[in-house]
Amino acid sequence: MSDAVLAPRNAFHGVIAVWAVSLIGAIALGIALPEQDRVTWLVIAFGGVILLSFAVQLGYGRAQGFIVRVAASCVGSLIVMGLVSAAFGLAALAAAL
């Protein structure tokens, strides 16, 4: 008798979770930090997001598509954090005028 093959979990949920963490982290850093310290801490936070993306994808335990999922997590987080950073930069520029 053979066991029923279970459908693997959708690993794309981990990618979206990492994007959400990067969005929340970038907004929190943008609000909490002064303008001159934001870029430094956003780079540090991005490093943490990269480590988080590896941890989340390793937690799924699937080797197939690992590089694609980690790359999607990292590139998506970079875009999200860049857009949030640009929004805070435009807000600071508008406040200066």
BATI-262827 format. One record per residue (C-alpha): x, y, z. Coordinates in steps of 0.001 Angstrom, whole numbers, padded with zeros to 6 digits, always signed. Example, Ala and Ser with C-alpha at 12.3 -4.5 7.8 and 13.67 -1.06 7.14 Angstrom:
<vodrens>
+012300-004500+007800 +013670-001060+007140 
</vodrens>
This chain:
<vodrens>
+000000+000000+000000 +001338+003411-000865 +000851+006590+001084 -001047+009467-000420 +001201+012215-001702 +000476+015472+000032 +000468+018677-001952 +003454+020837-000989 +002828+024086+000800 +002804+027208-001331 +006225+028755-000775 +005158+032060-002328 +003481+032983+000962 +006954+033260+002465 +007959+035724-000244 +004949+037927+000501 +005643+037711+004240 +009195+038977+003714 +007859+041841+001574 +005408+042760+004344 +008178+042734+006961 +010321+044985+004771 +007399+047398+004253 +006623+047602+007953 +010300+047920+008864 +010967+050668+006321 +007953+052685+007438 +008872+052271+011108 +012460+053351+010459 +011318+056291+008352 +009048+057543+011103 +011350+056861+014064 +014687+058096+012713 +015917+061550+011742 +016608+062183+008058 +020390+061869+008257 +020234+058374+009824 +017564+056781+007618 +019743+055507+004784 +022206+053795+007094 +019502+052004+009018 +017572+051083+005879 +020697+049330+004571 +021066+047487+007886 +017378+046551+007791 +017756+045292+004223 +020570+043027+005372 +018237+041650+008023 +015533+041114+005410 +017956+039097+003270 +018743+036862+006244 +015022+036570+006980 +014295+035537+003403 +016883+032740+003635 +015451+031584+006964 +011863+031583+005720 +012669+029685+002534 +014860+027172+004358 +011961+026638+006741 +009816+025379+003880 +012272+022555+003297 +011870+022458-000487 +014941+022614-002670 +013056+023088-005913 +012915+026797-006766 +014856+027899-003685 +017037+030397-005549 +014056+031885-007376 +012087+032320-004153 +015010+033902-002288 +015720+036188-005244 +012066+037222-005421 +012077+037954-001698 +015247+040044-001869 +014445+041972-005043 +010871+042628-003950 +012065+043845-000565 +014617+046096-002231 +011893+047645-004395 +009517+048051-001442 +012160+049651+000760 +013320+051861-002105 +009797+053135-002738 +009246+053855+000951 +012612+055625+001120 +011741+057699-001944 +008409+058650-000391 +010116+059817+002803 +012688+061710+000728 +009971+063490-001242 +008147+064294+001976 +011314+065799+003453 +011888+067780+000267 +008323+069086+000308 +008661+070053+003969 +011812+072011+003202 +010030+074118+000576 
</vodrens>
